[in-house]
Amino acid sequence: FPCDGQLSAEYCEYNNLLRKKDENGNNIGGFLDPDKRNVKAIKLRGERSDGLVMPLSSLDYINKDLKDMLEKTANKNSTKIAFKVKDSNGKIINKTYIDFKNDVQNLATKLMQMGMQNQKIAVMGKNSYFWAISYLAATIIGIVVPIDKESSKENVKELLNVSNAKAIIADNKYLNEIFEIKSKLKNEVLLI
């Protein structure tokens, strides 16, 4: 955590970082002011610190997965605009956080109906709303295999073969290219 940042009360409480005093006013734990929770630079052996380093396990209190975070964010920001998307006529359509969550859940449900739960699902395409919902849906129900849209057909073939992906979600442009190499894949891959 960089200097001059502020840690959440929940994080500090879980990791026993808040300064506490006993009934006599003696410090009995923690070192951060409970009201501010600021990360401050200190000198250690004559060197100024750049921040606070904590082990990754310090985040265990979250105990959330991507689906939970998507749900929480959508509920908290339900009517706020998350994306602006052009439709086929070039008209800009606002997508709220609730719209985004629903689109991800709808795709995840369809993928599960196709037998893709707990399977490796490749995702390939340009940076777009469709790519974002595809990536999150694949992550939520299975294991996502991201493939760079700039990859050669040979690299795409290798990635699909090595990963044993059962499906690939891609823009039409990339699906057409993958269709050309489909016979060279060692596994049957569903093109979505």
N, C-alpha and C positions, 0 to 999 in steps of 0.2 A: 504494500500500500504506500503510495508516494506521500512525502511530507506535505503538510497543509491540507490533506484530505480529512474527511470525517467518516468514522465507522458507524454502522448502525447500532442502535441500542441492543437489538437482538443478537447480533454477532458478538458484541463485547460481553454481554451477559453469558452467552454460551461458552465463551473462551476465558471467562474469569479475568477480563481485562479492566473492569471498572474498579476504581479506588473504593475500598470499603473500610469502615472504621468500626471498632468494637464499642461497647458502652462507655469506655474510658477515653474514647477519641483516638486510640492507637490504630495505625494503619494495619489492616489484617489481610490485605490482598489487592491485587490489581494496581495499575499505575495511571489509568486514564481518568480524567475528570468525567463523572457520570453525566453531567449536563452538556459538555462540549464534545467529548470523544474524538478530539483532534489528534492526528498523527503529527508529531513534532520532530524536528531534527535534533539529534543530540551528538555530542562528541564522544567517540570511543577510541581510546589510544591516540588521541590527537586528530582523528579523522571525523569529519562531519558525516552523519548518516544521511542516506537518500530517502529513507522511509522505514517502514516496518515490514519485516519478513515473517510470514507465518506459514506453518505447514499446510498442505492441501487439506489435510484432515480437519483443519479449523472450519471448513465449510460443511462438515457433516451434518450440522444442525438443519440445513436446508432440506435434506432428504426428499428432494423433488426431482422429477424427471421432466423431460421436455413437454410432455402432454400437460402436466400440472402447471408449468410456467406459462404455456400458451393459454390455458384456461384462466389462470389468475390475471394475466395481462389483459385478456379480452374482457373479463369482468370489471377490472379497474378502469379501463379506457374504452368501454363499449362503443360509445358514439364518436370517439375521436377517429380521424382519418389516419389509416395506417399506410395505404397505398393509393396512388392515382394511376389508373389503368386506361389505356386507349382501347376502345372496342373496335370491331372490324370496320366501322365507318369513320374512325379517327376521333370519335367523341370521347372526352375524358370522363371516366366514371370513378367516383370516390368509393374506396373499399374501407370500411371501418374495421376496427380490431375484431368485432363480433363477426363481420363478414369473413374476414381472414380465417378466424378459428373455425367457423362453419365449413368453409371451403376445404380446409385441411382435414377436418373430421369426415366430411363427405367422401373425399378421395381415399382416406385411410379405410373407411368402411368398404368402399368399392374394391380396393386392393385385397382386403381380407376376404371378401366374397369370391375373389378370384383365386384364393388359396395362397396368398402371399404373406400371411402372418408368419413372423419369425424367419422369413426368407431374405436372401440378399437381393436388393433391388437397386439397379444402377439408375442414375439420374444424369441426364446430359442435355444441355441447352444453353441458350443465351440468358443473361441475367434478366429475369422477368418475374412477374407475379406468378405465372404458371410454374416456373422453376422453383420459386420459394415454397409454394404449397406442395409441390411434388417432393421436394427435399424433406420437408417436415413430416409429411404423411409417411414417406418411406422410413424415416428415422423412428417415428412413433410405433409403427407396427412391425418393423423388421430391422435389417441392417442396411444402411445406405452405402452405395458404392458410387461416389461422385466421379464423373468422367469429364475432363476438360473438353469443352466444345471445339477446341483447336487441335485436339488429338488426331493423328492420322488414323486411317481405317485399320491399319496393322496394329497400332497401339490400342485402339478400341477393342479389336478382336482379342488381343492378349489380355487386356484388363477383364473382359467378360469371361474369358476362359479361366484365368487364374483365380478370379473371385468366385467362380461358380454362381454368378448371378442368375436368378430364375426369371427376372424381368428387367426391362429397361424402359424408363419413362423419358421421352425426349420430344423435342419439337419435330414437326413433320420433316423439315430439312434433314435432320440427323437420323430420323427413323428410316428415311429413304436410303441413306448411306449405309446404315446398319443392315437393312434388308439385303443389300448387295453382298454383305459378308456373312449373312446368317448361315449359309451352308457350310462355312468353315469353322463354325463354333462347335465345341465339343459337347455342349449341353443344349437342350431345347430352351430358348429364351423367348419369353413372351414380350412382344413389342407393344408398348402402350403409348 
